[in-house]
Amino acid sequence: MSTTADALPRGATAADAHLETKPGRWITNWNPEKTAQWESVGKRIARRNLIWSMFAEFLGFAMMGVWGMVVPRLPDAGFTFTADERFWLIAAPGLTGALMRFLYTFTVPVVGGRNWTIASALLLMIPSAGLAYAVSDPSTPFWLLIIIASLAGLGAGNFTSSMVNISFFYPERVKGAALGLNASGGNLGVAWVQFTVPIVIITAGGLALDRAGLIFIPLCLIAAMGAFFFMNNLTCARADIKSFGLALAEKNTFIIAWLYIGTFGSYIGYANTFATLLKSEFPEVSMKVVFVGALLGALVRPIGGWLADRYGGARMTMIVFTLMCIGSLGLVLTLEQLNFPLFLGLFLLLFVAAGMGNGTVYRMIPAAFRARAMDPETGQLDPAKLVSARRLAGGCIGVAGAIGSLGAFFIPRVFAEAGIVGGFGVFLGCYASMLFMTWYFYLRRGSPMSIANV
């Protein structure tokens, strides 16, 4: 039996929207492409779902970043781990996070966006409670800490499930802006946790690292309750599992995944290691400045998408990697001078470039596959090939997103193995290769993608 009371905004009726709903806040005939439905109630329903989905994603990103703030203070709390072990604790969420990003792609179509947002928010209470327990006792063994740190990777999955969910709520003409806002709002979770943790862990009696985990508990409950009361499930949400298999057979998928390691992987990897590097090189500087880099990176992501829409994703991505080459080269040449303003400025350049790159590379994905549906002679799109291109782009987004998030694992491990200067030397080589590949495959005259202005 249909009902509307649990799904429609106040004052709206099913007759206005032509919506059919079922218990459990399921909407059975959602179609945002219908102007009447979208303008009458659809826009408000989509906005409401976006807000609460974004909040759960925000907490997920915060969970991914919390160990990056806790680890530098472990020696102050009595833990005697080696530098290599501390870098493992920072890297562990990135490894499991890549797997979660892939698995969470399928959860929304299976159980519903509202239902999974509730579940994913509550799941974050496991690593947060584990963190609070583990860091309260310096005798906690390393193996237990590494397991708990790995569970923080659950937060990475929140990004994927949120993006998948919100993509079903918005019409094509505004979907890019909605997803850009959703991603940027989620990225702000890293900056929030970096700003908050240094404040909450300091007490009159000394250091209270357990608070870094405890602050998540009430927020996870709020996110779950908000999703329960205000979000909806859509019966039209369907998983295109075959698209992932198709995307895995495409060269473009892995080229773009490599580029996304350079942008998103750098953003989350540098965010998680910034506090440790700062404490190592400039112990006299307060950790309260750490959040600035992640904040700037999150805020400029929509700008990167906008610039890519205006000037082309590949062109803007080349500019991004040029800036990242400059930033990493500058750090290689100047780190030994121990000049904090210069260190901070170059690091912020990397954060801004990586944040913009998150938007530019995402813009490249549909454009790169769309180019395959274009006749090089006439410039016309083949409708049948365009449908296939959209499927490939959807699969590529899932695969590239999972692979790209591995930067959160690789960056701490490279610093652990090669040192800080050596690490930035490695990253310089990687960014140079990404710059070349962007030009060669997507901008070089005569390349398959150059005709489509990717």
Secondary structure as UniProt FT lines:
FT   TURN            5..7
FT   TURN            10..11
FT   HELIX           14..17
FT   STRAND          21..22
FT   TURN            23..25
FT   STRAND          26..27
FT   TURN            32..33
FT   HELIX           35..37
FT   HELIX           38..42
FT   HELIX           43..70
FT   HELIX           71..73
FT   HELIX           75..77
FT   HELIX           83..103
FT   HELIX           104..106
FT   HELIX           107..111
FT   HELIX           113..123
FT   HELIX           125..134
FT   TURN            135..136
FT   TURN            138..139
FT   HELIX           142..151
FT   TURN            152..153
FT   HELIX           154..169
FT   HELIX           172..200
FT   STRAND          202..203
FT   TURN            204..205
FT   STRAND          206..207
FT   TURN            209..210
FT   HELIX           211..214
FT   HELIX           216..230
FT   STRAND          233..234
FT   TURN            235..236
FT   HELIX           241..248
FT   HELIX           251..260
FT   HELIX           261..265
FT   HELIX           266..281
FT   TURN            283..284
FT   HELIX           287..289
FT   HELIX           291..311
FT   HELIX           313..334
FT   HELIX           335..337
FT   HELIX           340..370
FT   HELIX           371..373
FT   TURN            376..378
FT   HELIX           383..404
FT   TURN            405..406
FT   HELIX           407..438
FT   HELIX           439..443
FT   TURN            445..446
FT   TURN            448..449
FT   HELIX           450..452
//
